[in-house]
Every structure is written in C-alpha cells, then in structure tokens.
Amino acid sequence: MNLGDDYLASTTRLSKAIATTASSLVQQSTQSRASLLQNPHYTQAMVSTLNGSRKVLLRLKTTSELLRGRFSTREQIYRATTELADELLQDLPDQKSAYSLFQGFNAVLPDIDDVIKEDTQDKTDGTQKAITDGQMNDPLPKGITHQKLKTCQNPKILASYQKQINYKLDLIEIRKGLAAAEIGEIDEKIQQLHEMRAVVLLRVQKFEKDETYLELQLEELADRISLVKDVEPASPEPEVETPRRKTKPTSQQYYESGSQITRFQAHEERITTFDFDVPFGTMCSAALDNTVRVWDLSQTKCIGLLEGHNAAVTSLQMDNHTAVTGSLDATLKLWDLRHMDEGESPMVHSFESHMDEVTALHFHHDTLVSGSADRTIRQWDMTTGHCMQTLDVLWVQSLAGFAPLSFIGALQCYDAALALGTADGVVRLWDLRSGEVVRELVGHTGSVTCLQFDSQHLASGSADRSIRIWDLRMGGLFDAFAYESPISSLQFDARRIVSTSSDSSVRIYDRVDQRHWSVGEEEASECVYARYKEGYLLEGRVDGSVGAWAV
Amino acid sequence: MSKLSYLPALEDANTPLSKEQLTILRNQLSKEQPNISIQSQFNYAWGLIKSALKDDSKQGIRLLSEIYKEYPQRRRECLYYLSIGCYKVGDYSNARRYAEALLENEPENTQAQQLKNLIEDKVAKEGLIGMAVIGGFLAVGGAALTAILTSKKSRR
C-alpha cells in the first residue's frame, strides 16, 4: 500500500515539474529565451546535436507547436479548415498574373483613406461606408486641382504634382489590370459551371430513363395482378381511373430553349398526326404508310402497333392510356394502350357510322366528337361505343377558289361546348345539348385547318396563312398574325402559340414577350404537325421523322 | 515603385491597419454579397493578417486558404501570403510547407527564398528551445526515476 502511494505522489510531482519547466521555457518572453540561448554550454551542446539532424528536425513539427496544438480542439478545427492538403499545394497553374493581389491591396488603400477622411468630415452616414467604384468625380490625387495645375508657377511644385499623378496612374493601372484579370477568372468559372451543368443534366436524364423503365415494370405488374385476380371469382369492383405514371419527366426544361433533344425516324412516309402524354412519355403516331405506332419517347423505341384501320389515320388523340384514331376508312377506333403486348388486340371500340373519311376528332371525358368529309359531326359515348347524335353541316358553303383539304378541318369539345372549324373559313361554336350554333367567328379567308380553345381564347389556323386568336367572352378578334404559308397545325397555352405552316420550321409565338421565333428551319423536309407540353415540343415531318425540342 | 512591389515583405504583415480601414474592407465584402470579387476577398484577408490580434490573423489565413482553393490562377502568390500569415501566428510547419511548395515551382523567387530562410532560422531557434524542453523532461524524468528506484530499494 505504502509503495503505491509513494509512487503516485512522485508521478504527480514529476508531471508538475515538467509542466512548469515547459511553460516557463515556451511562454516566457524572448528576452529570457535569449538568455537561455546565450548560455554558451547549452548552445554548444544543442548545436552539435542539431548539426547532423537539422534536416530531419525540420520535417518534424517544432516542439512548441506540438505542445500548443495537441490539446486544443479549437486549434484542431482551425487547422482542419485552413491547412491546405499536399495535393493542393502540388497543383500550381503555370500562369502568373501581371499584378499581384497584394499590389491591388496597396492600390486600394489610398481610396480607403479618402473614404475615411470624407467620413470624418460629414458624420451623416458612416456606418456602411465601402469603396465605391467610380464615386470619385475627379481622379486627380488629393490636394491637386485642375486649377492649380494650370496656374502654378513653381517648377518644384509642378514636378511634385507630376510625381503624384504618375504614382496615381500606376495605382490605377494596377487596379485596372487586376479587374481585367478577374474577368478572365469569372469566364473560366462560367465555363466550369457549364461543364458541371452538362454532367448534372446527364444525371437527370439517366434518372428519368430509370424512372421510365420502372414505370413500365409497374405497369406490367399491374396487368399481371389483374390477370391473377381474374382467375378468382370476378368481383364487380368498378375500375378506378389511376394515372398511368407516378413520376413526371422534367429534364426538357434544363435544355437551352430552342435546342433539339432528339430526332428519330418514326415512319417511312409522311407523318399525318401524333399525340403524346407527357414529355419523354408515350407517343402514338400515324403516317401515310397506314400504320399507327406507339413509342417510348425516353428511348425513342417503338413499343407497339395499333392495327385495325384499312387506310391511313389522319386524326388522333391520346390521354393517359386511351387513344382514339380517326381514319380515311371512315371509322374511328378507341384503343387501350395498356393491352399492347398481349395476344388480344388493344382495340376497345370501333365507331363505324360515318360515310366518308374522318378528318377531325376530339374527346373530353367520355364524350367523343368526330367530323367527317360526309359533312356530319357525330357525338359518341366512349364507354358504350354508341353514337349519341349526329349534326349535319351540309348547309355550309365551301369557299370559292379553295379546294378544301378536308371539309371539317378541326374541332374541339368541352362538356356541351363544341368548336368547329370548316372549309368556309368560319369557326362555329355549338351547344351539343340543343344541337345549335351559338356563335360564329368570321374572319378567315381560307379553310380552317386547326383550332384550340381554353377558358378565355380560341386560336384558329387557316389555309389563308393566318392565325387568329378570338376572345371567347366578347366574341371578337383578340389577336392575329400571319406566316408565309398555310397553317397546318397549332397548339397554344398561356405562354406560347406553336404552329406549323407548310415549311421546314416550327413557328413559336411567345405570347408574353410578343416575340416570334422558330426551330427546325435547317431541316430539309417540310414539317406538318407539332404538339407541345411543358416546354417539350414534338414535330413530325414529311420524311417520317419526329424531332423533340426544348422550347 | 518600391511601394508597389509585387509581393509584401514580412514587415508589411506586422503593420496593422486602422480600425476604420478594416471596417471599410469588411463593408466592401458585405456590399458585394453574394458574389465577392477576389480582390475584395484578398483585401479583407490581408487586412486581417496585418492585425495585431492573433485571432484576426487566423481568420485572415482562413480566408486566404479559401481564395487559394477557389482561384487556381492566384495560387502561387497566395502561397507566399499564406506562408507569411502562418509565420506570423507561429504556425511554422505550415509556413515552411507553403514556402517550400512555392520555391519548388519558382526557385528563382528571391523573396520566397528570404522568407524560407527566416522561417528556418526561427524553427532552428524553436528547435533549440524544444531541445531544452526535452532535455528538461529527460533530466527531471531521470531524477524522478532514480528517486523511485532508490526509494523502492531502500524499502526492501
């Protein structure tokens, strides 16, 4: 026991002794350090020890640093955040700038002193003073005025002025050089940011592709589940309408406006029409090669065919997993895109009452309205497939001199409202309940080829090369403009009006900036149809190719 | 042009700015938020390093190391400033590392060479003191050990 106590006591003594020696040596003033070094015996002993191992010693941290740094966490944090790693020290670019930052610092100091001087003169707002570029009206050094320079007779004073101005000029030259160098550095940073953006964009695209793939798996799984359920006694559970996709691709908005995202050969012949659900989602396209194809836009891969029409499809609309096609064979067909790769046909209904080519169709909820070259409009129930009513427009006159491409050029319905654009250049608004025309929008001098309306406006495009925007409340013309050739398709929202007009470009009218611009004019073949959603634009051409653009 | 030399001498780091000058430099930074020019960053950093307060100088070193990381074109001169700053706050090992890294790339840089010599002299002096400390350690330790041993022996 005694032995242990004694041992403990002697170790405490020892540590105390070390602590006092160390602190007295390290923290005492330089004077006493010097006195220690002046002790000749001590110095000699130390120098002889050091001579051989000076280099080695230099590699080590000095003792005082060790004693100081080891124990304080604050010090360690400071070191961790400020100490530069060795690899950073190795990475030294070759270029050396004409002026150093230190020179810039010195060149700024006189200005700072000026600000302080002004500050002491007027005590109004001294708190937020900073160096204001170009605040000085007169760049002449303090105490020198233009007047003095002109009137001074003393050559000595004049020489001193010369010297001061020269000095000032040097300072300004330094600041100019440094500011110019900084522009270069900013440019470099912008370049780096651009590169970084490209990398991140690739990442977004990859994620979207993965999402699309997973969505596809989910879809198949849902089918599989319903298949397995069908084996069990069928439950009369009503089918719940669920959106087909859980996620929404958005990467089109990160492309530069007006840049092409992709282009692919969708058909061998002239595209007639197409529609898609979401950007990078699913597209149904029809062409004069008499096929209707379903595409996965994220991979630009054909994932199915809609087979059943005997002639080319000229109008088409899709929404979620429902697609309706109208064909030159006088029929309309309703498709369920979920049943594409199984043995059964994806066709749900075939609407076969028209006597002539179907030229326009539109559906909203369960109501489908179609227009045909037999000069009738038919309203269909999409759930049963029955024709609900037939309206004829036999009384509409064709405009003289125009060979109408299609008598009913375009139509759109919304609940009981129907807008119809015909070959006589008039847009008529119908009430489907009464079957009567409510309003006529007269103005086009050629057949109406395309139209669309929202809650405020109706836009119509015509073979007379003009696009007219009508105010639905007042019934008057809201806006109008014309391009060089007949309008073949259009689509609009609050921001833009996108249209095609029998040439290679897609015309875009920015409604906010009131600016016309276009994409795709460098392509060789004529663009015939364009659709866009959320800044993602698709256009189909005479040569059968489809291009995607960010707008 | 001596006043406008490319790199500062060591003495420059030891002449503090006035409080007003430093305040103006700091105001300049807050005025330029969030995109601060290098020159303004450096001005404040160097102003801090010049300060008589050690914590200010350390803050200045921190800012300088940020500049070093962010602007590769300024790295060479920043090494020199950093070396001076570290020397000033007594962080000799880093002062030496930075000066050596600079000299490796610019062997003909006389100012850097002078700075390195200064640092090495300082380190050597510190080394002498360090030796003294270690010597003290050993002496006291030895004495204590012998004391323990002898006391152990005498107990027997």
Interface residues (C-beta under 8 A of the other chain):
Chain A: N2 L3 D6 Y7 S10 T11 R13 L14 A17 I18 T21 A22 L25 V26 R33 L36 L37 Y42 T43 M46 V47 T49 L50 R54 L57 L58 K61 T62 T63 S64 E65 L67 R68 Y78 T81 T82 E83 L84 D86 L88 L89 Q90 D91 L92 P93 Q95 K96 S97 Y99 S100 L101 F102 Q103 G104 F105 N106 A107 V108 L109 I112 D113 V115 I116 D119 Q128 K129 A130 I131 D170 L171 I174 L178 A179 A181 E182 G184 E185 E188
Chain B: M1 K3 L4 S5 Y6 L7 P8 S18 E20 Q21 T23 I24 L25 N27 Q28 S30 K31 S37 I38 Q39 F42 N43 W46 G47 K58 I61 R62 S65 I67 Y68 K69 Y71 P72 Q73 R74 R75 R76 E77 C78 L79 Y81 L82 G90 D91 Y92 S93 N94 R96 R97 Y98 A101 N105 E120 V123 A124 K125 E126 G127 L128 I129 G130 M131 A132 V133 I134 G136 F137 V140 G141 A144 A147 I148 S151 K152 R155
